[in-house]
Amino acid sequence: MDIILASGSPRRRELLSRAQLTFTVISVDIDETPYQDESPKDYIVRMVAAKAEAATTQLNKQLKNNEDHSSYLYQSLLSQPIILLTSDTIGVLPDGKTVLVKPNNREDAYHMWQQMSDSTHEVWTAVQATQLSILSTHCKHAHQSDYDSDNEQVLQVVNQQQIIERTEVTFIALTAEMMSEYWDSGEPADKAGGYGIQGLGAAWVSRINGSYTNVVGLPLAQTLALIKDMSNDACD
């Protein structure tokens, strides 16, 4: 069973590569704006589901329009079921309600960091594994209603599983100078909570409780277990 990682994050690609898995990467673009009063769990579950839906639509377009029928991705889509992985990482403040996503600008980052300074927040990562197959040729769970009306080859969802991993992260007390220098480094802009524990942001972390790779962006051991469970559930 082939794996497709639907993520533009180089950190997730690097972590999954450490497991010596063969996988293909595609990028998806969705609106990641939290709804008003949306809980962290509702938000992160919605994100991974929306990414999976967008990726499936993108793959179906590629399957329909791809003229290079010898490409690895095209042949993978035709030959067997695939596991589509989507993931989303957020920070959550001690109130259990405030979601920390990627900062929009310097002021936004400062506001987040001031709330995280000298305290413990949580990092949540949701991972969704979606099993896709073409028509009913690979799994009994496929539904006739999912078929294309013109009987074209269409990828459909035959199984989905989600996990959410949480890690506690404690920051040292941050000064205005520290925040200014860190923002100017360019590292915080594309990271949930505005810091990277695998980079310069490590200097702010006094301790963690839980999965380190979860804070980086993909809880690796838990993701591998999810892939194994999905593979075991797949039909021959």
N, C-alpha and C positions, 0 to 999 in steps of 0.2 A: 504494500500500500504506500503510495507516494504522499509526500507532505508538501503543502504550499503554505508559506508564512506570509500572511497579508499584513505587512508592516513596513514602514519606511525607516524604522529605527535601526541604525547600525549596531546599537547595543544588543538588541534582541537577536539580530542575525549572528553576532559574535557569540552570544551565550549558547544559542542552539547549535552552532558549529562545534562548540566544545564537546558536545555529546556525540560527535562523529556521525551525525545523521546526514543523509542526502535529502536536500529540500530545495524548492524553488521559491523565489521571493517575488512578490508583486506589491505595489503600493496602492492604497486606497485613500480617498479624500472624502471626509464627512464633516458635517458641522458638529463640533465638540462643545458647543456652548451649553452649560448646565441649565436646566429649567429652573424657574423660580421655586424655591423651597424643595427642590428635588434632593432626596437623601443620597448620601454617598453610594450606598448599595444600589439603589435604583439607577443612579447615573452610570455607574461603571458597568452594570449589567446591560444597560441600554447601549452603551458605547460598543461593547464587543459584539453584540447582536447586530447593530447597525453596520459595523465594519464587515461582518460576515455576509450580510445581505448585499452590501455594495461590492464586495469581492466576488460573490457568486454571479452577480449581474455582469461584472467586468469579464469574468471567465467565460460566461456564455456568449458574450459578444465576440470574444477572441476565438472561441470554438467555431462560431458561425462565420466569421470573416477572415480567419487566418488562412492565407494562401500557402504558407509554408507548412505543409502537412507532415514534413519530416522533423519539425522542431520537437525538442524534448518535451516541452509543456503540452503541445498538441497531442503527441503520442501518449503521454501520461493520462491525459483526460479521456482518451478513447479506450485505453487498454484496461483500466482497472479503477476501482473506487479510490478516492483521494481523501486525505485529511487536510482540511483548511483550518489553520490556526490564526486566531485573532486575539489581540491583547490590548489592555489599557491600564495605565498606572496613574494613580492620584495620590496626593497627600490628604490626610484628614486631621484636623486640629482636635485638641482634647475635648472640645464640646461635642464631638461625634457627629456634627452636622455640617461644618464648614469644609468644603471641598477645595483643595489646592491643585490647580492645573498649571499649565505652562504660563509664565508671566507675559502680559501683553507689552510691558515696557518697564523701564527702570523703577518708576514709582510703584507699579503693581508688585514687582519683586520685593522692593523694600517693605511694603505693607505685609506681605506674606512672611518675610524673614523676621520682622519685628514680633510677629505672633508666635514664631517658632523658637525665638531666641531664649536660651536658658530654660528650655522645657522639652517635653516629650510629645512628639506627634506620631501618627501612624502612616505607613505607606501601604496602600492597597493595590494589588494587581489582580485583575480578572483575566482569565484565559478561557476562550471558548474553542473547543474542537468540533468542527462540523464535518461530517462525512458526506461527501458528494459522489454521486454516481450518475451514469447516463441511462435514462429510461429505467427499465426493470431488469436489465441484464445481469445485475450483480447482487441484488438484495431483495428479499421478500417484503421489506418494509416500504418499498416504493409505492406511490399512489398514482392511479390512473389520472386523477385530476391535475397532477403536476405536468402532464405531457403537453408538448407543443401541439397546437391544433393541426399543424401541417406535417406532423410526425418528423420534424427535424430533430437532430441530436441535441438534447438539452440536459444540462446538469441539474440535478435536483437534490434536495436535502433528504437524507435517509436516516440521519442520527445526529444528535447534538448533545454535548455535555459542557458544563461550565464549572470552573473552580474560582474561588476568591482567596487569595493569600494576604495575610496582614503581618506587618513587621513594625515593631516599635523602634523609633529613632530619637535619640536624645541629642540636642544641640547644646553647645557651650553658649555663654553669653556673647552676643554679637555687637560689635561697635559700628558706628557709621562708617568709619574708615575701612573696616573689613568688608562691609557690604558694598561700598563704592568700588574697591579694588576687585572684588569678585565679579561684579556686574561688568566692569570694564574688560575682564578677561574674555568675555564672550561665551563662556561655558553655560551660564544659567538659562539662556533664552529658549531652548527647545526641550526643557526638562520639567516634569511635573514637580511642583513645589519650588522650582527655580534653583535646583542644585543637583550635582552629580556626585554620588558617593564614590564612584570609581575614578573621579578626577580631583580637581582642586577642592571640591566641596567636602572631601574626606576630612579636611582639617577642621571642619565645624562639628564633626560627629564625635561625641564622647563615648557613646556606646549604642549598640543595637540589640534588640531581642527578637530573634526570628531569622528568616532567610535573608542572607546578604544579596543573592541574585534577584530576589523580589524587589529590593530597593533599586537595583540597577535597571530593572524593567521587565524581567521575566523569571519567575520562580522556577528554576531549571528542574530540580528533582520532581517537583509537583507536576510540571508540564510533561516530563517524560512519563510519569505514571499515568497521566491523562491520555497520552498518545497510546500507551500500552493497553489501557482499558478500552479505548475506542477500537484499536486493532483487533482485540480479542472479541469484541462484539460484532465486528464486521462479518458479513456473510462470505462464504467461499464463492 
